[in-house]
Amino acid sequence: MRSARGQGTVEYLAVVLLVAFALGGGTAAVATAAGADIATAVPHEVQRALCIVSGGDCDRDRAPCDVDTNARSRSWAVTIAVVKFGHDKRVTVTRRSDRTFAVTLDTAPALGFEGGAGARAKVDLGGRKLAAGADITLGATASYAHRRTWIVGSKGEADRLVRRIEADATLPAATIDGHKGSVEVRGDGAAGTVANASGGLLAGLALGWETDRRTGGRTYFFTGSVVGHVDASVKGSKVAASASGSDADRYALSVAPDGRWIDLAVTRTGELATTVNLPKDVAAAIGALDVPGSPPRRTVTDSHLDLSDPQNLAAAEAVVAGLKDPLHPGRLADAIVALSRRMRDGAVIDARTYAVDRDSRGVEGRIADEVQVAGKYETSTESARLVAATTRGLDGQWRVRDDCLEEATT
């Protein structure tokens, strides 16, 4: 005798197949009678039902959105000769569209080397930066970060947890516990006479893992990033301009407790901001010229490929096999092309846009002659608010995530 669960699965599959067969000849009529939204929504539910029967990752396109985040960080660094050491601490509170909150604590001691020439001092007062001197600096830093995330059910719980973190009190077991090793290479330059100008470029690589204590699953990830900035101002006036941008790619493989590969994710994060500040009288005189400038906007595209699908799994395994066979690079290239095609055609994709606001304060000083001595202390706050959200679901159709956007306005 079959179990009730098995009987229910067979009956469910029969219903799904019957509905799919009916839709094969009736979708056009449904679209004509009720509009394109219903025509796409019904096949989506059929795809989800088929996914449930096959044991796939069927709720990926219904995952909650990060509605807004608020982060506070503190960092310090000291350089003596060419040895640099420091410490970063960052606390982030994220409100999600399912009305839960994620509190994340990142702590990262760092060690590296730094060399340069010149002397420079800078004071950051949030909306105003004061700098003097000229220098150029090159360096590399390695860090090992510990990241812990707690998922809680209310803002009150999140606030209480943040207060415990700030007080260095004993913390409860984290929902998600992770570690990350990273290497960053940085170049900075600044000059100040009549005008102050500075710029910098940072490139980084990171490798790590996260364990979800609720499920026992683990995610392994690799990240590459580039960040650049340019700032300029004129002494004795209120003329200032800045531009900054960043791009990061994160590749992650999620593994079940029994070792099965269950999800391959590619996350691309980009940000761009430009500002031009002019004295009020000058701005009024040329107001019609529309001086260029844009507030920071962060775009996040998160693609997930369900590896419970045998063809998706085979494509992912082929890439790993190619990496293990360096004598035949063509094999790896073909495997990457095939996996990319499956990711492009079959992944669930979440696309998000956030409005970002930052404020930083701190001091920095550096002098380099025969021996370099430098120090920095900085605190910063950052908030990001969801302004656009779409998802490409299991059926390949794009939808606006009204549930996320409605929550973002509350």
ABEGO torsion letter per residue (X at the ends): XBBAAAAAAAAAAAAAAAAAAAAAAAAAAAAAAAEAAAAAAAAAAAAAAAAAAAGBBAAAAABBBBABBBBBBBBBBBBBEABBBBBBBBBBBBBBAAGBBBBBBBBBBBBBBBBBBEBBBBBBAGABBBBBEBBBBBBBBBBBBBBBBBBBABAAAAAAAAAAAAAGBBBBBBABBBBBBBBBBBBBBBBBBABBBBBBBBBBBBBBBBBBAAAGBBBBBBBBBBBBBBBBBBBGBABBBBBBBBBBBBBBBBBBAAGBBABBBBBBBBBBBBBBBBBAAAAAAAAAAGBBEBBBBBBBBBBBBBAABAAAAAAAAAAAAAAABAABAAAAAAAAAAAAAAAAAABBBBBBBBBBBBBBBEBBBBBBBABBBBBBBBBBBBBBBBABBBBBBAAGBBBBBAAAAAAAAX
